[in-house]
């Protein structure tokens, strides 16, 4: 095989877990309106846009707001979220992620980030991983969201490699579908029964090795 030249990583749930901060910020917003919601309910918001998430949350609280009020609320939530991630430290890197990045870099594979987050550059800076990436493609550079393969195709292009030469690391179904739609190999991070379209499923990057990468 050995045709793999590049690894493209999603950020959230793969290298760090910022979901906890989204939850805290949304919850704080709900609390200002006089209601609360659980972590179970929060699972329903994963991978959904800010505006859609807000609509769901308002529904849980039985609260109705105008379009302009919703915009203000979404902006406020984002401000709180950004303030939280500005405090992130390298201790929040998920187990095995940095070690695998080092191993990949040592073998001269190219590395790109393919994330929908508009805050990904700041997060990488905070956790001190920026230097490992040859290209950063995030929500500031692409418009279509996964399962559209735009973010990963832009990553391959930025690295100067063909899509077939890339392996994508993703924790979301839409992300795995985006990788496959872009004709790339996909390593799913999570549960086999959920990420069944992936070429390989692992529980976390702590389980990933160069040997496994070479077998794809």
C-alpha positions, 0 to 999 in steps of 0.5 A: 500500500504505502500511498498515504502521504498526509493525515488530516485531523478534526480538532474537537473530540480528536485532539481536544474536547471543547464540547464541555465548554460549549455545554457550559456556555449554553447552560449559562445562557439557559440559566439567564432565561430561568431554565436548565438542561442536562448533559444528555440533552446536550448530546443532541446539539453535537455537530449542529450549528449555533443558531440551530442549537439555540432554537433547540435549547429555547424549545426545551425552556419553552421560551420564544425569541425574535430573530434579532434577540436570537442573534444577540443570544448566540453572540453572547454564548460565543463570547462566553465560550471564547473566554473559556477556551482562551484559558485552555492549556496543553493539559487538555490535549486528549490522551495519545494525540500529541504522541501520535502527531510526533510519530507522524511528523517524524515519518515525514507525513504531512499534517493538516487540520480540518475543522469547522471551528472558527476558533481552531487556530487559537485553540492550537496556540493555547495547547501548544500544537500549532507547529505540528501542522503544515496547513490549517483549514477551519470555519474561517476558510470554508463555507460548507459543513460536513458531510460536505467534503470541502474542508478536507479537500481544501486540506489536501489541496493546501498540502499539495497531495491527492485526496486518495493520499490522505487519512482523515481522523474524525469523531463524528458520523458527518466527518467520516461521511465527508472523508469518504465523499472526498475519496479519503481513508477515514479513521473513526474515533469513538464506537464501531457501531456508530462510525461504521463507515470508517475504514478503521475505528479506534477509541482514541489516538492513544490506540493509533500507531504508524503501523495501523496508518500504513495498513490503510 
